[in-house]
Amino acid sequence: MSAVTQATYTGTVVVCTTRACPMCGKIGTVEIPISEYEAWNDGRGPLIQNAMPSVSAGDREMLLSGTHDECWDKMFADEEEEPHPDM
């Protein structure tokens, strides 16, 4: 299931609007090349990172969960600062 609530075809891209971010409550938008959006959108295609190589990891996460890249960083800021126990 994705966080995309609306997809508008505009020229060579699809402008996707996402549901509200669970952290900040703001709606997001992402522009995606049409071919990459269509490869992913039917839910039976490749994983999002394979279908959308030109889209940043943060924008792909917003399409999946609605979470903005900055909000994701804030959610996991403590985890990034702590060294991994195996290191």
N, C-alpha and C positions, 0 to 999 in steps of 0.2 A: 504494500500500500504506500502511496506517496502523499506528500503534503501539498501537491499541486491542486489548487482549487479552480484555476482558469488557465487556459492556454490560448493565446492569440497569435495567429500567423501574421507576420508582418515582413514582407519582402523575403529575405533569405533566412530569417530567424523566427523562432517561436518565443514569445514573451510569456513566461510562466509566472503566475502569481501564486504564492503559497499561503497556507493558513498561518495564523498568528504564531510567532515564535513563543515557545513555552517559557523562555527566560524573560524577554522584554515585552512581549505582547504585540510587537509590531509585525505587520505583514511584509513579506519580502517579494522581490521580483528577480528573475534570472532570464537572460537572453541566451538561447541555445540555437545552434545551427539546426535547421529543419531535419536534415538527414539523421543527426545524432538523437534528436528528440524522438523521432519516429522509430528508430531502432530500439529505444528503451521503453517507450510509452505503452506498448501493448502488454507488458508484464511477462511476456514469454521469451523476450530477447536476451541479449547478453547482460551481464552485470553492469550497473550504471557506470563504473569506472572504465569499462571496456567500450560501452556504447557512446560515451561522451568524453573522449580523450582531450578535447580542447576546453572543457569546462573545469574550473578549479575544484579541488577537493571540498573547499568550503561551500561553493555553490551547489555541488552535488549533494552535500549533506542537507542544505536548505531544501532541496527538492524532495529529499527523503523524509526529513523530520520537521522541517519548518524552522530549524534552529539556525540563526545567523552565525557566521564564522566567529565574530567577536564574542558572541554569547557563549559559543562552544568553548572558546579559549578561557573565558571566565569560569565556566562550570568545572573545567579540569585544570585550572591554574595550580592548585595545590599538588596534584598528582605529577605535574611536569617538573616541579621544583624538587620533589623528593627522589633520591636515587633509588633505583630498583634494588630489591634485597639481594638479587643474584650478582650484583655488580660490585 
